[in-house]
């Protein structure tokens, strides 16, 4: 069987969420597909993407934001796939002669309609219009043979809103395995980490306000940040309580996690919450908003707080000042992180692709 994986959302220098999901899944999928006798081929839109992907056969196609996306299936037919997996739901499918698995990661933008700021304005406008109603999503997803998503929480929301009549399989996100120190102890400093964007639904403002009740603690903002977001958060936090990195490498991120009291996020909505797993796999406790997806990902390892109450957030963080409680949460975090594994996700995906690829086309 010939399997195509849509890798056109891979970033050129540093992964975002979709890019990382794609690269890690295709890396873990490759040996499983080879062992099963399948040919795995990546579809890219820029040869520079290959530096962020495994050394596998590839084919070049158009950019996913191109107007030619509507007819891309006719060109993909020439690659003779049995099945194609896309980490998004927007790939064109008109005229396809192969099985198709699409992915929906979350429903965040139906409740928080501000589009990502790095998109061009025509795409931002289309994004807003698209999320005004449920039916466009149903049209997109029902073009597939089956649909994947990354969490039970998102799957339940998809079912609640009847977004597709296709089977939905959970192909979970994961974090890179690391050599975590099983005997790790509470760090001497009170360093808190936030990894994520600064869009309104991320609710970083509550974290900044909570610092007024956390003397001696510092909050490290790790992601790229614009001047407006920086000024707003600095105005909300006590002087000197924010450490703004404006982007970190993977190595720097790991080093900071290894020395942190906790990773913190008070997001109001998420599709998965990968930074939680990235922290937990290293034994770093997580203090997070009390929302269903974080309960799913963090389970008993998480410390939960009302994301609208800065005092409650500060109180949750202070529980980790007790060395015994910190140690218990650290051990629980490592145990919970074992649930999320790229090889396990790739095995689920391969079973899904085999099922779809062997189904006769209508």
Secondary structure, 3 states (H helix, E strand, C coil): CEEEEECCCCCCCCCCHHHHHHHHHHHHHHHHHHHCCCEEEEEECCHHHHHHCCCCCEEECCCCCCHHHHHHHHHHHHHCCCEEEECCCCCCCCCCCCEEEEECCCCHHHHCCCCCCCCCHHHHHHHHHHCCCCHHHHHHHCCCCEEEECCHHHHHHHHHCCCCCCCEEECCCCCCCCCCCCCCCCCCCEEEEECCCCCHHHCHHHHHHHHHHCCCEEEEECCCCCHHHHHHHHHHCCCCCEEECCCCCHHHHHHHHHCCCEEEECCCCCCCCHHHHHHHCCCCCEEEECCHHHHHHHHHHEEEECCCCHHHHHHHHHHHHCHHHHHHHHHHHHHHHCCCCHHHHHHHHHHHHHHHHCCCCC
